[in-house]
Every structure is written in C-alpha cells, then in structure tokens.
C-alpha cells in the first residue's frame, strides 16, 4: 500500500507551537509596518481590558472545546485552535458590548492568526498520533503513516494549505485596498477558516454529537454564521461609504473613531 512515512514524536508539538508564535509575531510586525494607521485606531479603542477579555476567552475556549472532544472518550484534556478562536470572539464581543464599542476590531489580527495556524499545523502533524488531530484512513496516494502503519488523511496539511490559499488572496487584496479585505478581512478569515475546518472534520475520527457532525462541526458552523452576519450587518463607513461601520466608543467628547478593517 502506498503511503508517506512521517517521522513523529509527541514533543515536536511544542517547538511547532513556538515556531507558530514566532511566525505570527513576524506577520503582526509586518502588518503594523504596512498599515500603521490600523494599529493606531485599534489602540484608541482597546485598553488593556480588551486584551484580557481576548486572552481569557481564547484560553477558556481552547481548553473547553478540546477537552469536551477528548475527555468523554477517556483521553486527556486538550486544547483546540477552533475553540480558541470562538472563545476569543465571544470574549471580545462581550467586552465591546459592555463598553459600547461598535464595529470590527479584528482586522489587525487576520494575518498573524492565519500565519500562526498555517505554521502550527505542521507541528501537529509531526507530533503524530499523540496529538489527537490525525485523519481517518485513506487509500489516496498522499496518505501519511504516523507510526501505526495505517495511511491517513493528512488533515493538518489540508488545513495549513487552506490558510496559505486564503493568505494568497487576502494579502494582495489588502495591499491594494480592496474593500472586502480592508473592511471585512476578519469576517472573511472567520468564514474561510470555519468552512475549511468544517470540511476536514469529516475526515477525523472524533465522536459524533448530531448525526454525522462532531463538536467542531458545530463550532465551525457558528464561526461561519458569525462572519456572515457581521459582514451583512456591518453598516457603512462614515468616511468613504465602503462596507463596514463607524467604530466608536463612549468618550468625554464622544468623538467617533473610524472602523477598523
């Protein structure tokens, strides 16, 4: 049987995470250099509490979703990037609602998060079966052997390549000032991430919750819905009439801050 043998070790996951953080940080630095006004606008409406909400939401979402998927099957608690993304969105939207901030604040995070996922998934692949992110068996010629002699779908590579394709569309569009990338880049990212992850979940041996759908199908369905609803109801930018909405926060002089991409 044709398959690609992958050398694996559980500890590879950790340097994979480190490389993903480095790549994400470099991507964030480049985005800041390329679009400094975006960072300035974000800083005007996001005090430390915003980032606390983002971090807490991400951590809780990551471990809650991952553990709900593994613990019922007798496996150890785990974490999930899909859960982290969903949790971070819940945390941030809750903070924005409490503080009267309107509009999207996610544009500055699109590039670093997408790059981090693209790089980090390779660490999951080389961590092997212990990472619990492997695919179901396949007869396709690119099936990978992660140490048990069974050719499996390399779902980690599928996800990494999906993010790479998104970046190939997003980065040039952002540099050219395309409206969708400028005003709704984060919503586009959430939709694309949720859609591709929803598809690959059919190729994973995770426990089913409703019919053929597992926990991550439901999370990704929620992410897709969130992206479409925000995109549809984003309003109109006050400065040039493009898609998006004025991002404002109650201040002593009640001066609006324009929408972040």
Beta strands, then each sheet from edge to edge (+ up, - down):
strand 1: 4-5
strand 2: 144-145
strand 3: 151-152
strand 4: 208-210
strand 5: 213-214
sheet 1: 1+ 2+ 3-
sheet 2: 4+ 5-
end
